[in-house]
Amino acid sequence: MKLSVINDPFPYIYVEDLYTEDELKLIWQELDYYQANHEHWFMGADKTMPATVNGKPLKQNTGFWLHETFRDPNKSAIARSTVAKIGGDKLFRPDSYYFKNFGASLNALLVSYYEGGDHYKPHPDESIGSMVIWLYKEPKQFTGGEFIFTDYPDVEIPTKSNTAVVFPGRTWHKVNPVKMQTEDPGMGRYSFTLFFDHATRQ
């Protein structure tokens, strides 16, 4: 796991090679299971507590809350592998002025899937801190889907598979529309979003 800590023009942490190859193998097996039973697992955007304007969701995609699916998160490779990355200063590095004393309290983990035309318009999160992780199958079968901090258009966040960004949740961000190059299921853009409260580390 390789971390880049950025403090200017705003604080965020960019993570490359988040999961090991062994972790990815198990995560993809889990995602393939969900995708094979897509209608059972993935709900419309209005069912996943999206940001809204006048009661209308700002996003078009499908997803589900992983923390509501498993009473024991260790039964999910996604939850198990992801939670293992966020303890202590593994992720919240002391050289980040926003996250240096961040004792993360994980509120929720949302699994999202974007395919043809799916997007998320500009919005902030309600969390103190957020983490967004991206995964897709190789070779990549879509364009678009870029993650943008809308108040900082010059900041480029490479949304490569097995990368992530951690940022103050109230920072405005969006997801550009995804354009598919295939009709094969499961070849779009997956993301895992973690929402954190904060407790100062001792």
N, C-alpha and C positions, 0 to 999 in steps of 0.2 A: 504494500500500500504506500503510495507516494503522495505526500501532501504539499500543497503550495499555499502559504498563508499570505493573504493580501489585506492591507489596511487602508490603502488609498486607491481610488477616491471614496471607497466605502469598504467595510470589513466583510470578507468572505473567505472561505477555505475551499480550494479545488482539490479533488481527490482523483487520482488515477490508479488503475489496477486495484480497485476496492476489494474485489473477491479473488480468492485463489482459484486455480483451475478445478480443484476438487469441489470447492464450494459452488462454482458456476455449474458444474455438472449436475449437482443435486437441485440447484435453483431452477435450471432449465427443465428438469424432469417435473418439478412441481408446477411450473408455468404451463408446460405442455398438457398436464392433467387439467388444469383450470381451462385452458383454451379448448380442449376436446369436449368440455362440458360448459361451453361459453355462456349459454343462456341461463344456466343454473347459477354461475358464479358472478359474472360481470353484469352490473346494473347500469342503467342509463345515468347520465350526468346529474339529473335532478334527484337521484337517490343517494348521492355520496356527499351531501352537505357542501355544495359548491359555493363559491362567491357568486353573488347575484346582483342584478340591478332591476329594480321594480319587480322583484320576485322571480325574475327569469335568470337561469344559470348563465354564467359567462363562459362556460366551457361546453364543448361537444366531445365526448369520449365515453368510455365505459370503465367501470372499476368496482372495487369492493374494499371494505375495511378488514384487513387481515387480523387485527386484534379482536374483532368480533367473531372471527371464524374459529379460532383456537383458544380454548381456555388455558392450555399449556402451550406457550409459544415455542417451546423446544421441539414440538411435533412438526413445525414448519421449518424447512431449510432456509426459506427467505428470512423469517423472523430470527432464527437462531444465528445465522451467519451475519445478519445485519446488526443485531444488538451487540454481538461480540466486538464490533468495530468502534463502539462509542463510549466505552468505559474510561474513566480517568482522563489522562491527557493523550490518549491514543489519537483522538480526533480533535478535541478542543485544546488547541496548542497554547502554551503560555506566551508565545510571541504574537498572538492575536489579541488586540486591545479589547475587542468585544467578547471574545470567547475564552479569554485566559483564565477566568475563575468560574467558568460555566459548568455547573453541576447538572447535567441534563436529566430531566424527568420526562421520559417518553410518554406522550399522551395517546398517540395514535400512529398507525402505519397504514397508508392507503396504497393499494396496488391499482395502477391505471394502465389502460391500453389505448393507444391512438392509432387509427388507420385512416383511410381515405377521407380527407376533409376535416378530420378532428383537429381541435385547437383549444386554447384557453386564452381568453382576452385578458388585458392588463388588470391586475388585482394584487392586493396584499394578503398575507395570511394573518390569522388571529393569534398565531403562536409567537413566543419570544424568540425562538429559533426554529428554522426549518432546514431539512436536508432532502434534496432530490437526487435520486439515483437513476441512471439510464441503462437500459439493456435492449439489445436487438440482435437478431440472428445475422450471421455473416453467410454469404455476402449481403450487404445491406440492400433492401428492396424498396426503399422509399427515399424521398427527398423532403426537405422541410423539417418541421418539428424542432427547430432551434429554440433554446431557452434564452430569453432576453430579459435583462434588467432594464425596464423601460425608462427609468430616470438616468440611466448610464449607458446610452446607446453605443458608446465607443468601447465598452467592456465586452470582450468576446468570451463566451463560455463554451468551449468545445463539448458538444453533447455526444461524445463517443460512447460506445457500449462499454460498460463496466467502469464508468466515471461517475462522479457526484459533485455537488456543490452544497455547501453549508452556509447559511446567511441569516441575518436578522429577519424574522418572519414578516415584519411590517414593510420590508423593502418591496416595492412594486415590481412585478414580473409577469411574463406571458409566455405562451408556447405558440410558435408559428404553425399554420396549417400543415398537415402531413399530406403528401401526395404519394400514393402507392404506385409501384411499378409491377405489381403482381396481385392476383386475387387469392393466392394461397393463404389460408388462415394462419395467424400467429407470426406473420412476417413484418408486422408493424413495429411501433415504438412502445416499449414498456417503460413505466417509471414507478419507482417506489418513493413515496413522500412520507417523511417522518416529521412529526410536529412535537416540539419540545417546550416545556415550561423550564424555569430556571431555579436552581437552588445553589447558593454559593458553596463552592467546595471548601472543606476545612483543611 
